[in-house]
Amino acid sequence: MAGTDTSKEFVFRPSPAIILVEPQLGENIGTAARAMANFGLWDMRLVAPRDGWPNPKAVAAAAKADHVIDRVQVFDTLAEAIADLTLVYATTARSREMFKPVIGPDVAADTMTAHIGAGHKAGILFGRERWGLNNEEVSLANAIVTLPVEPAFASLNIAQAVLVLAYEWRRAALSGEPLPFDEDKGVPATGEEMVGLVEQLGDALDRSNFFKSPGKRPGMMNNIRSMFTRAGFNQQEVRTLRGIIASLDRRHERPNPFRVKKGE
């Protein structure tokens, strides 16, 4: 999905840390960083990455999510990576032989939103590409987060799993705020502007003999007025529509340069 607005700056909101345990491929680190950036996360922590750090392949795969890549922290052990966190979730699609609460990503996001909102820190663990997290690593988490995947095909790429959790975090953290571009609807048209639009259209329709039966004109105009009002036009849209109506209304005053005469 394209649409990055380079005129806007990234907002570093308090957010959960994304912890990748022994990631093997730089490309997966980079695509996970990109997924984080998509939804406003920026705190990436790596535990003993196989190919070390920094990793040029991760930088390339991050697709300019430099604000995430530049802040990556590397730790030798998972215990060190989560030392400052007071809420930790482990992602896994496999059952474990231990008692751990198992929750979905929506519940995890809602809980982390409240936890971080109270001034605490939280993080989400993601395991190795080939076999995920081991039981000892899962035991360090407060709960297990699992996705409602198809049991017969439950394996997710790291970046995919990060994307789902990052999306849920964003949904919960910004609940109630407008979606992107929702604020760009323009200034709503006033009642006076809507009345003027409908009256102009009605006059133009009269001149074109649209109303074959004068008795039906009031009802049809009410339907048109209701339709336009329901559309929720902004001021620019009303001006555009009025310009269109005026142009069509004047069409009989000049020849149409696009009309092909018979025989030509």
C-alpha positions as CSV (number, residue, x, y, z in Angstrom):
1,M,0.0,0.0,0.0
2,A,1.7,3.2,-1.2
3,G,1.0,6.6,0.4
4,T,3.9,7.7,2.6
5,D,3.7,11.5,3.2
6,T,7.3,12.6,3.3
7,S,6.2,16.1,4.6
8,K,5.2,14.6,7.9
9,E,7.5,13.6,10.7
10,F,7.4,10.3,12.6
11,V,5.8,10.7,16.0
12,F,7.7,8.8,18.8
13,R,4.8,7.9,21.0
14,P,5.4,5.6,24.1
15,S,5.0,2.1,22.6
16,P,5.9,-1.5,23.2
17,A,9.4,-2.9,22.4
18,I,9.6,-5.5,19.7
19,I,12.1,-8.1,20.7
20,L,13.5,-10.5,18.0
21,V,15.2,-13.5,19.6
22,E,18.2,-14.8,17.6
23,P,16.9,-13.6,14.2
24,Q,18.7,-15.4,11.4
25,L,18.2,-13.3,8.3
26,G,18.9,-9.6,7.9
27,E,16.0,-9.3,5.5
28,N,13.5,-10.4,8.2
29,I,14.9,-7.8,10.6
30,G,14.5,-5.2,8.0
31,T,10.9,-6.1,7.0
32,A,10.0,-6.3,10.7
33,A,11.3,-2.8,11.2
34,R,9.3,-1.6,8.2
35,A,6.2,-3.2,9.7
36,M,6.9,-1.4,13.0
37,A,7.3,1.9,11.3
38,N,4.0,1.4,9.5
39,F,2.1,1.5,12.8
40,G,4.2,3.9,14.8
41,L,6.5,1.5,16.7
42,W,10.2,2.3,17.0
43,D,11.8,0.3,19.8
44,M,13.4,-2.8,18.2
45,R,15.6,-5.1,20.3
46,L,17.7,-7.9,18.9
47,V,18.9,-10.8,21.0
48,A,22.1,-12.4,19.6
49,P,21.3,-11.9,15.9
50,R,23.1,-14.7,13.9
51,D,24.8,-12.4,11.4
52,G,25.6,-9.6,13.9
53,W,24.7,-6.0,13.8
54,P,24.6,-3.7,11.8
55,N,23.4,-5.7,8.9
56,P,23.3,-4.1,5.4
57,K,20.5,-6.5,4.3
58,A,18.3,-5.4,7.1
59,V,18.9,-1.7,6.2
60,A,17.9,-2.4,2.6
61,A,14.8,-4.5,3.5
62,A,13.6,-1.8,6.0
63,A,12.6,0.4,3.0
64,K,13.7,3.7,4.6
65,A,12.4,2.9,8.1
66,D,15.7,4.4,9.3
67,H,14.3,5.8,12.5
68,V,13.7,2.2,13.6
69,I,17.0,0.7,12.3
70,D,19.1,3.5,13.7
71,R,17.7,2.9,17.2
72,V,18.1,-0.9,17.2
73,Q,19.5,-2.2,20.5
74,V,21.5,-5.5,20.6
75,F,21.6,-7.8,23.6
76,D,23.5,-11.0,24.4
77,T,20.6,-12.5,26.3
78,L,16.8,-12.3,26.4
79,A,17.0,-11.5,30.2
80,E,19.0,-8.4,29.4
81,A,16.7,-7.4,26.6
82,I,13.6,-7.4,28.8
83,A,15.3,-6.1,32.0
84,D,13.5,-2.7,32.0
85,L,10.1,-4.1,31.0
86,T,7.2,-4.8,33.4
87,L,4.9,-6.5,31.0
88,V,6.1,-9.1,28.4
89,Y,4.2,-11.1,25.9
90,A,5.5,-14.1,24.0
91,T,4.1,-14.9,20.5
92,T,3.7,-18.5,19.6
93,A,1.4,-20.7,17.6
94,R,2.4,-23.9,19.5
95,S,1.0,-25.3,22.7
96,R,3.3,-25.2,25.7
97,E,3.7,-27.5,28.7
98,M,3.4,-24.8,31.2
99,F,0.6,-22.7,32.7
100,K,0.5,-19.4,30.9
101,P,-2.5,-17.2,30.1
102,V,-3.2,-17.3,26.4
103,I,-4.7,-14.2,24.8
104,G,-5.4,-12.8,21.4
105,P,-3.6,-9.8,19.8
106,D,-6.5,-7.5,20.5
107,V,-6.5,-8.2,24.2
108,A,-2.8,-7.9,24.3
109,A,-2.9,-4.5,22.6
110,D,-5.6,-3.2,24.9
111,T,-3.7,-4.3,28.0
112,M,-0.4,-2.8,26.8
113,T,-2.2,0.4,26.0
114,A,-3.4,0.7,29.6
115,H,0.0,-0.5,30.9
116,I,2.1,2.0,28.9
117,G,-0.5,4.8,29.5
118,A,0.2,4.3,33.2
119,G,3.9,5.0,32.6
120,H,5.2,1.5,32.5
121,K,7.1,-0.4,29.8
122,A,6.0,-3.4,27.7
123,G,7.4,-5.7,25.1
124,I,6.5,-8.5,22.7
125,L,8.8,-11.4,22.0
126,F,9.2,-13.0,18.6
127,G,11.2,-16.2,18.0
128,R,13.6,-17.6,15.4
129,E,12.5,-18.0,11.9
130,R,12.7,-21.8,12.0
131,W,11.3,-22.8,15.4
132,G,10.2,-19.7,17.3
133,L,10.8,-19.3,21.0
134,N,11.8,-22.2,23.3
135,N,10.1,-22.9,26.6
136,E,12.6,-21.2,28.7
137,E,12.1,-18.0,26.8
138,V,8.3,-18.3,26.9
139,S,8.6,-18.8,30.7
140,L,10.0,-15.2,31.0
141,A,6.8,-13.8,29.6
142,N,3.7,-12.8,31.5
143,A,1.4,-14.4,28.9
144,I,1.3,-16.0,25.5
145,V,-0.2,-14.1,22.5
146,T,-1.4,-16.3,19.7
147,L,-3.2,-15.4,16.5
148,P,-6.4,-17.1,15.2
149,V,-4.5,-18.8,12.3
150,E,-5.4,-21.9,10.4
151,P,-4.0,-24.8,12.5
152,A,-3.0,-26.7,9.4
153,F,-0.9,-23.7,8.3
154,A,0.0,-21.7,11.4
155,S,3.5,-20.6,10.7
156,L,4.0,-16.9,10.1
157,N,6.9,-14.9,8.8
158,I,8.4,-12.7,11.5
159,A,7.5,-9.5,9.7
160,Q,3.9,-10.8,9.3
161,A,3.6,-11.5,13.0
162,V,5.1,-8.1,13.9
163,L,2.7,-6.4,11.5
164,V,-0.4,-8.0,13.1
165,L,0.7,-7.1,16.6
166,A,1.8,-3.6,15.5
167,Y,-1.6,-3.0,13.9
168,E,-3.5,-4.1,17.0
169,W,-1.3,-1.8,19.1
170,R,-2.0,1.1,16.8
171,R,-5.8,0.4,16.8
172,A,-5.9,0.3,20.6
173,A,-3.5,3.2,21.3
174,L,-5.2,5.6,18.8
175,S,-8.8,4.5,19.4
176,G,-11.2,7.4,18.8
177,E,-8.7,9.3,16.7
178,P,-9.5,10.0,13.0
179,L,-8.1,7.7,10.3
180,P,-5.4,9.2,8.0
181,F,-7.0,11.7,5.6
182,D,-10.2,11.8,7.6
183,E,-9.2,15.3,8.6
184,D,-8.8,16.4,5.0
185,K,-12.5,16.5,4.1
186,G,-12.4,20.2,3.8
187,V,-14.7,22.8,5.3
188,P,-18.3,21.5,5.4
189,A,-20.7,23.3,3.1
190,T,-23.1,25.6,4.9
191,G,-26.9,25.4,4.7
192,E,-26.9,28.6,2.6
193,E,-24.4,27.1,0.1
194,M,-26.4,23.9,-0.2
195,V,-29.6,25.9,-0.8
196,G,-27.8,27.9,-3.5
197,L,-26.6,24.7,-5.2
198,V,-30.0,23.1,-5.3
199,E,-31.7,26.3,-6.5
200,Q,-29.2,26.7,-9.3
201,L,-29.7,23.1,-10.3
202,G,-33.5,23.5,-10.2
203,D,-33.3,26.6,-12.4
204,A,-31.1,24.8,-14.9
205,L,-33.4,21.9,-15.0
206,D,-36.3,24.2,-15.7
207,R,-34.6,25.7,-18.7
208,S,-33.8,22.3,-20.1
209,N,-37.5,21.2,-19.6
210,F,-36.4,18.4,-17.3
211,F,-39.7,18.5,-15.4
212,K,-42.2,17.2,-17.9
213,S,-45.0,17.6,-15.4
214,P,-45.0,20.8,-13.3
215,G,-46.9,19.1,-10.5
216,K,-44.1,16.7,-9.9
217,R,-41.4,19.4,-9.6
218,P,-41.7,20.0,-5.8
219,G,-41.4,16.4,-5.0
220,M,-38.5,15.8,-7.3
221,M,-36.7,18.8,-6.0
222,N,-37.2,17.6,-2.4
223,N,-35.6,14.3,-3.4
224,I,-32.7,16.1,-5.1
225,R,-32.2,18.3,-2.0
226,S,-32.3,15.3,0.3
227,M,-29.8,13.4,-1.9
228,F,-27.3,16.3,-1.9
229,T,-27.7,17.0,1.8
230,R,-27.0,13.3,2.6
231,A,-23.8,13.4,0.6
232,G,-22.1,15.8,3.1
233,F,-20.4,18.0,0.5
234,N,-17.6,20.4,1.5
235,Q,-17.4,24.0,0.3
236,Q,-15.0,23.2,-2.5
237,E,-17.2,20.4,-3.8
238,V,-20.2,22.7,-3.9
239,R,-18.3,25.3,-5.9
240,T,-17.2,22.6,-8.3
241,L,-20.7,21.3,-8.8
242,R,-22.0,24.8,-9.3
243,G,-19.4,25.3,-11.9
244,I,-20.4,22.1,-13.7
245,I,-24.0,23.1,-13.6
246,A,-23.3,26.5,-15.0
247,S,-21.1,25.0,-17.8
248,L,-23.8,22.6,-18.8
249,D,-26.5,25.3,-18.6
250,R,-24.5,27.4,-21.1
251,R,-23.9,24.6,-23.6
252,H,-26.6,25.9,-26.0
253,E,-24.8,29.2,-26.2
254,R,-21.8,27.9,-28.1
255,P,-21.1,25.0,-30.5
256,N,-19.7,21.8,-29.0
257,P,-16.2,21.4,-30.5
258,F,-16.3,17.6,-29.7
259,R,-19.5,16.9,-31.6
260,V,-18.9,15.1,-34.9
261,K,-21.3,16.2,-37.6
262,K,-23.0,13.6,-39.8
263,G,-21.1,12.8,-42.9
264,E,-17.7,13.7,-41.4
